[in-house]
């Protein structure tokens, strides 16, 4: 057998890397495009992909102030589900879940979507009433849902403390078996590569500093790499949507909050589903690498800090340890904050605006990742046709004037 030294192996590795082709191009901005998408996260890249693949619009630029997927796409806990209460939200998230189920095949890129199920716990009688109401509404909408007893919960998650004497006694749960998790960066990379192959320019390190308008119509965007003209501009900048809207003279009815999350050291596979709790505002799953991915709530204050908040994390970890005593000595590796835009009714805005040719997709709160493909699909339709798809017709910005709100605050088990 031929032997290789460490230096020989390293040299071969570096030589071979030189021949790798880029997953997507690194183009310079053109002077103008048919459509400019502001925001290179999952939603923005999905919008560009579906504009090209579904509507035949290929002269598109996606402009991102940092790197692809470096915003909220890379700062979430990757949960995917569609078991929302109200019809409008349930249908939109179910469209997204259906797209998730074949997304790896469509993009020819493994997004590591794992349908391991999502469990929403009930800790008191009101929790259980809400769970029955939501589960029945899901089934009426053709969305899979089950009600589990504490014994059934123990069979699926034997490490959970379901004792009636626990600090947070588990009385039951809803369970969506088709739900699960996906790999956040793979989603961004998959959409970026697929969009690039269809001719979309993915432009990184290109921050938008202004939106140019003339006689009530958009003309393009001012960026750190110069002015880029566009017939239409779609803004999908989670966390900073209100900042960009202000550039166009639009006041968005949203607030930005840091959302807390943390991840543990890798351990052997032991948790095979996603567990969420509205009462303690905690949720947990185990990644394919073995890390425990734990989510907490939003900080009560407004802010743009992408860092952990000890007080929020402390309460969250206390609740997780009560539910899972076996995790009490697992070490946490890192924690962070993502910036979420929250609408008054906890539902997104996917809408035309008062500026002709300017569209906004924002206000997803803490539920953005799971909606990634569905959000891009309906937003692409809205931009291409200049009118909403019926799935996002109820999510127009005008609902905050008409009063036709869709109150998903807590109605979906937990606002994530």
Residue pairs with C-beta under 8 A, 6 or more apart in sequence:
4 12
23 189
23 192
23 193
23 196
24 192
24 193
24 195
24 196
24 202
25 196
25 201
25 202
26 204
27 201
27 202
27 203
28 203
28 225
29 61
29 63
29 201
29 203
29 206
29 223
29 225
29 226
29 228
30 61
30 201
30 228
31 228
31 229
32 220
32 228
32 229
32 230
33 59
33 60
33 61
33 201
33 228
33 229
33 230
33 231
34 57
34 59
34 60
34 230
34 231
34 232
35 48
35 51
35 57
35 59
35 60
35 61
35 230
35 231
35 232
35 233
35 234
35 383
36 60
36 61
36 62
36 63
36 220
36 221
36 228
36 230
36 232
36 233
36 234
37 44
37 45
37 47
37 48
37 60
37 61
37 62
37 63
37 233
37 234
37 235
37 236
38 44
38 63
38 208
38 221
38 233
38 234
38 235
38 236
38 237
38 244
39 62
39 63
39 64
39 71
39 235
39 236
39 237
39 238
40 62
40 63
40 64
40 66
40 67
40 68
40 69
40 70
40 71
40 188
40 192
40 202
40 203
40 204
41 64
41 68
41 69
41 71
41 72
41 73
41 188
41 236
41 238
42 69
42 73
42 184
42 187
42 188
42 191
42 368
42 369
42 372
42 376
43 236
43 238
43 361
43 364
43 368
43 371
43 372
43 375
43 376
43 379
44 62
44 64
44 234
44 236
44 237
44 376
45 62
45 68
45 188
45 191
45 192
45 195
45 202
45 376
46 191
46 372
46 373
46 375
46 376
46 377
46 380
47 234
47 236
47 361
47 375
47 376
47 379
47 380
47 383
48 60
48 62
48 191
48 195
48 200
48 202
48 376
48 380
49 107
49 191
49 194
49 195
49 198
49 200
49 376
49 380
50 376
50 377
50 379
50 380
50 381
51 57
51 60
51 380
51 383
51 384
52 58
52 60
52 195
52 198
52 199
52 200
53 194
53 198
54 377
54 380
54 381
54 384
55 380
55 381
55 384
55 385
57 384
58 198
58 199
58 200
59 199
60 195
60 199
60 200
60 201
61 200
61 201
61 202
61 203
61 228
61 230
62 192
62 195
62 200
62 201
62 202
62 203
63 203
63 206
63 207
63 208
63 221
63 223
63 228
64 70
64 202
64 203
64 204
64 205
64 206
65 205
65 206
65 207
65 208
65 224
66 204
66 205
67 204
67 205
68 188
68 189
68 192
68 202
68 204
69 184
69 185
69 187
69 188
69 189
69 192
71 237
71 238
71 239
71 338
71 339
72 238
72 239
72 338
72 339
72 340
72 368
72 369
73 184
73 185
73 187
73 188
73 369
73 372
74 184
74 185
74 188
75 261
75 306
75 336
75 337
75 338
76 184
76 259
76 261
76 338
76 368
76 369
77 261
77 283
77 285
77 293
77 294
77 295
77 369
77 416
78 181
78 182
78 183
78 184
78 285
78 293
78 369
79 118
79 179
79 180
79 181
79 274
79 276
79 283
79 285
79 295
79 369
79 370
79 416
80 96
80 97
80 100
80 113
80 118
80 179
80 180
80 181
80 182
80 369
80 370
81 93
81 97
81 118
81 176
81 179
81 180
81 274
81 370
82 90
82 93
82 94
82 96
82 97
82 143
82 176
82 178
82 179
82 370
83 90
83 118
83 120
83 134
83 135
83 138
83 143
83 145
83 174
83 176
83 179
83 412
83 413
84 90
84 93
84 134
84 408
84 411
84 412
85 133
85 134
85 137
85 408
85 411
85 412
86 137
86 406
86 407
86 408
86 411
87 137
87 141
88 347
88 394
88 395
88 406
89 347
89 406
89 408
89 412
90 137
90 138
90 141
90 143
91 141
91 391
92 371
92 374
92 378
92 391
92 392
92 395
93 367
93 370
93 371
93 374
94 141
94 142
94 143
95 374
95 377
95 378
95 391
96 370
96 371
96 372
96 373
96 374
96 375
96 377
97 178
97 179
97 370
97 374
99 106
99 373
99 374
99 377
100 111
100 113
100 182
100 373
101 113
101 115
101 178
103 111
103 113
103 187
103 190
103 373
104 110
104 111
104 112
104 113
104 190
106 194
107 190
107 191
107 193
107 194
108 194
109 186
109 189
109 190
109 193
109 194
110 183
110 186
110 190
111 182
111 183
111 186
111 187
111 190
112 182
112 183
112 186
112 288
113 180
113 181
113 182
114 180
114 181
114 182
114 288
115 177
115 178
115 179
115 180
116 179
116 180
116 181
116 272
116 273
116 274
116 285
117 156
117 175
117 176
117 177
117 178
117 179
117 180
117 273
117 274
118 175
118 176
118 179
118 180
118 273
118 274
118 276
119 148
119 153
119 156
119 157
119 173
119 174
119 175
119 273
119 274
119 275
119 276
120 131
120 173
120 174
120 175
120 276
120 277
120 278
120 413
120 414
121 127
121 153
121 170
121 172
121 173
121 275
121 276
121 277
121 278
121 279
121 323
122 128
122 130
122 131
122 170
122 171
122 172
122 173
122 174
122 279
123 168
123 169
123 170
123 171
123 277
123 279
123 280
124 171
124 279
125 171
127 171
127 278
127 279
128 171
128 172
130 410
130 411
130 413
131 147
131 172
131 173
131 174
131 413
132 147
134 145
134 174
134 411
134 412
134 413
135 145
135 146
135 147
135 174
138 144
138 145
138 176
139 145
143 176
144 176
144 177
144 178
145 174
145 175
145 176
146 174
146 175
146 176
146 177
147 172
147 173
147 174
147 175
148 156
148 172
148 173
148 174
148 175
149 172
150 162
150 170
150 171
150 172
153 160
153 162
153 170
153 172
153 173
154 160
154 162
156 175
156 272
156 273
157 271
157 272
157 273
157 275
159 270
159 271
159 324
159 326
160 170
160 275
160 323
160 324
161 170
161 322
161 323
161 324
161 325
162 169
162 170
163 169
166 322
166 323
167 322
168 277
168 279
168 280
168 319
168 322
168 323
170 323
174 413
179 274
180 274
181 274
181 285
181 287
181 293
182 369
183 288
184 369
187 372
191 376
192 202
195 202
196 202
203 225
205 224
205 225
206 223
206 224
206 225
207 223
207 224
208 221
208 222
208 223
208 237
208 244
208 247
209 222
209 223
209 224
209 247
210 221
210 222
210 247
211 218
211 220
211 221
211 222
211 233
211 244
211 247
211 248
211 355
211 358
212 218
212 219
212 220
212 221
212 222
212 227
213 219
213 248
213 249
213 355
213 358
216 354
216 355
216 356
217 355
217 356
217 357
218 230
218 231
218 232
218 233
218 248
218 355
218 356
218 357
218 358
219 229
219 230
220 227
220 228
220 229
220 230
220 233
221 227
221 228
221 230
221 233
230 357
231 357
232 357
232 358
232 359
232 383
233 357
233 358
233 359
234 359
234 360
234 361
234 379
234 383
235 241
235 244
235 245
235 358
235 359
235 360
235 361
235 362
236 361
236 362
236 375
236 379
237 243
237 244
237 362
238 339
238 340
238 341
238 362
238 364
238 368
239 256
239 304
239 338
239 339
239 340
239 341
240 256
240 304
240 339
241 252
241 254
241 341
241 360
241 362
241 363
242 251
242 252
242 254
242 256
242 341
242 362
245 251
245 252
245 353
245 360
245 362
248 353
248 355
248 358
249 355
250 353
250 354
250 355
250 358
250 360
252 341
252 349
252 360
252 362
252 363
252 397
253 343
253 344
253 363
253 397
253 400
254 341
254 342
254 343
254 349
254 362
254 363
255 302
255 341
255 342
256 302
256 303
256 304
256 339
256 340
256 341
256 342
257 298
257 299
257 300
257 301
257 302
257 303
257 339
257 340
257 342
258 298
258 299
258 303
258 304
258 305
258 306
258 307
258 309
258 337
258 338
258 339
258 340
259 295
259 296
259 297
259 298
259 299
259 337
259 338
259 339
259 340
259 366
260 295
260 296
260 297
260 298
260 299
260 308
260 309
260 312
260 313
260 316
260 335
260 336
260 337
261 293
261 294
261 295
261 296
261 335
261 336
261 337
261 338
262 294
262 296
262 308
262 313
262 317
262 332
262 334
262 335
262 336
263 287
263 291
263 292
263 293
263 294
263 332
263 333
263 334
263 335
264 291
264 292
264 294
264 327
264 330
264 331
264 332
264 333
265 291
265 330
265 331
265 332
265 333
266 289
266 290
266 291
267 286
267 290
267 291
267 292
267 330
268 290
269 286
269 290
270 286
270 326
271 284
271 285
271 286
271 292
271 324
272 286
273 285
274 283
274 284
274 285
275 283
275 284
275 285
275 323
276 282
276 283
276 413
276 414
276 416
277 283
277 319
277 323
277 414
278 410
278 413
278 414
280 316
280 319
280 320
280 322
280 323
281 296
281 297
281 316
281 319
281 414
282 294
282 295
282 296
282 316
282 319
282 320
282 323
283 294
283 295
283 414
283 416
284 292
284 293
284 294
284 295
284 320
284 324
285 292
285 293
286 292
286 293
287 293
291 333
292 327
292 330
294 316
294 317
294 320
295 316
295 416
296 312
296 313
296 315
296 316
297 312
297 316
298 312
298 340
298 342
298 366
299 309
299 312
299 337
303 339
304 339
305 337
306 336
306 337
306 338
306 339
307 336
307 337
308 335
308 336
308 337
309 337
313 335
317 332
320 327
321 327
321 328
340 364
340 365
340 366
340 368
341 362
341 363
341 364
341 365
342 363
342 365
342 366
343 349
343 363
343 365
344 400
344 405
345 399
345 405
345 406
345 407
345 408
345 409
346 365
346 367
346 407
346 408
346 409
346 415
347 363
347 365
347 395
347 405
347 406
347 407
347 408
348 361
348 362
348 363
348 364
348 365
348 367
348 368
348 371
348 375
348 395
349 360
349 361
349 362
349 363
349 395
349 396
349 397
350 360
350 361
350 375
350 378
350 379
350 382
350 388
350 392
350 395
350 396
351 359
351 360
351 361
351 382
351 388
351 392
351 395
351 396
351 397
351 398
352 358
352 359
352 382
352 386
352 387
352 388
352 396
352 397
353 359
353 360
353 397
359 379
359 382
359 383
360 397
361 375
361 379
364 371
364 375
365 415
366 415
366 416
367 412
367 415
367 416
368 375
374 391
377 389
378 388
378 389
378 391
378 392
379 392
381 388
381 389
381 392
382 388
382 389
382 392
388 395
388 396
394 404
394 406
395 406
399 405
399 406
408 415
409 415
